[in-house]
Amino acid sequence: MSPSPRVDLDAVARLIDQLEADLARAKAGATGTDTLRAEVEQLRALLAADAPAQADVHAGLAGLRERMHALSDELVTDAVRSGDYLARIGRLLGL
């Protein structure tokens, strides 16, 4: 098994900040959102360590990617549904 490639910890920290901000806007209790929040928090805690292990950060990112990929169909469906409702409301309001 080859070693995990080095991960830019500063870039991961910025990504986690963005994900936390986006998840803060998501509904609590939504399918998968709470699990995604927990995975983001685990990565945040890992990054707060004095010397986070590259392999652990890599594994955490891989898990987060898998979770987001699994949720992508649901998230896209919700976004399309929301967009559809916004368009209908806009037409009703004459916008």
C-alpha positions as CSV (number, residue, x, y, z in Angstrom):
1,M,0.0,0.0,0.0
2,S,1.5,3.3,-1.0
3,P,1.6,6.2,1.5
4,S,-1.1,8.8,1.3
5,P,-0.1,12.0,-0.6
6,R,0.7,15.0,1.6
7,V,-2.3,17.1,2.3
8,D,-2.2,21.0,2.5
9,L,-3.5,21.4,6.0
10,D,-4.2,25.1,5.5
11,A,-6.3,24.3,2.5
12,V,-8.2,21.7,4.5
13,A,-8.8,24.2,7.2
14,R,-10.2,26.7,4.7
15,L,-12.4,23.9,3.2
16,I,-13.7,23.0,6.7
17,D,-14.5,26.6,7.4
18,Q,-16.5,26.8,4.2
19,L,-18.3,23.5,4.8
20,E,-19.2,24.6,8.4
21,A,-20.6,27.8,7.1
22,D,-22.7,26.0,4.4
23,L,-23.9,23.4,6.9
24,A,-24.9,26.1,9.3
25,R,-27.5,27.2,6.7
26,A,-28.7,23.6,6.2
27,K,-31.7,22.3,8.1
28,A,-30.8,20.4,11.2
29,G,-32.0,16.9,11.1
30,A,-32.0,16.7,7.4
31,T,-31.0,13.3,6.0
32,G,-27.3,13.0,6.1
33,T,-26.7,16.6,7.1
34,D,-26.1,15.8,10.8
35,T,-23.7,13.0,9.8
36,L,-21.9,15.4,7.5
37,R,-21.6,17.9,10.3
38,A,-20.1,15.3,12.6
39,E,-17.5,14.3,10.0
40,V,-16.6,18.0,9.5
41,E,-16.2,18.4,13.3
42,Q,-14.0,15.3,13.4
43,L,-11.7,16.9,10.8
44,R,-11.7,20.2,12.6
45,A,-10.6,18.4,15.8
46,L,-8.0,16.5,13.9
47,L,-6.6,19.7,12.5
48,A,-6.5,21.3,15.9
49,A,-3.9,18.7,17.1
50,D,-0.3,19.9,17.4
51,A,0.8,17.6,14.5
52,P,-2.0,16.0,12.7
53,A,-1.1,12.8,11.0
54,Q,-1.2,13.1,7.2
55,A,-2.7,9.7,6.9
56,D,-5.5,10.6,9.3
57,V,-6.3,13.8,7.5
58,H,-6.3,12.0,4.2
59,A,-8.6,9.3,5.5
60,G,-10.9,12.0,7.0
61,L,-11.1,13.9,3.7
62,A,-11.8,10.6,1.8
63,G,-14.6,9.8,4.2
64,L,-16.1,13.3,3.8
65,R,-15.9,13.0,0.1
66,E,-17.7,9.7,0.1
67,R,-20.4,11.1,2.4
68,M,-20.9,14.1,0.2
69,H,-21.0,12.0,-2.9
70,A,-23.6,9.7,-1.4
71,L,-25.7,12.8,-0.5
72,S,-25.2,14.6,-3.8
73,D,-28.2,13.1,-5.5
74,E,-30.4,14.1,-2.5
75,L,-28.8,17.6,-2.3
76,V,-29.2,18.2,-6.0
77,T,-32.8,17.0,-5.8
78,D,-33.5,19.4,-3.0
79,A,-31.8,22.3,-4.8
80,V,-33.8,21.7,-8.0
81,R,-37.0,21.4,-6.0
82,S,-36.2,24.7,-4.2
83,G,-35.3,26.4,-7.5
84,D,-38.6,25.2,-8.9
85,Y,-40.6,26.6,-6.0
86,L,-38.7,29.9,-6.2
87,A,-39.4,30.2,-9.9
88,R,-43.1,29.5,-9.3
89,I,-43.3,32.1,-6.5
90,G,-41.5,34.6,-8.6
91,R,-44.0,34.1,-11.5
92,L,-46.9,34.4,-9.0
93,L,-45.4,37.7,-7.8
94,G,-44.8,38.9,-11.4
95,L,-41.1,38.9,-11.0
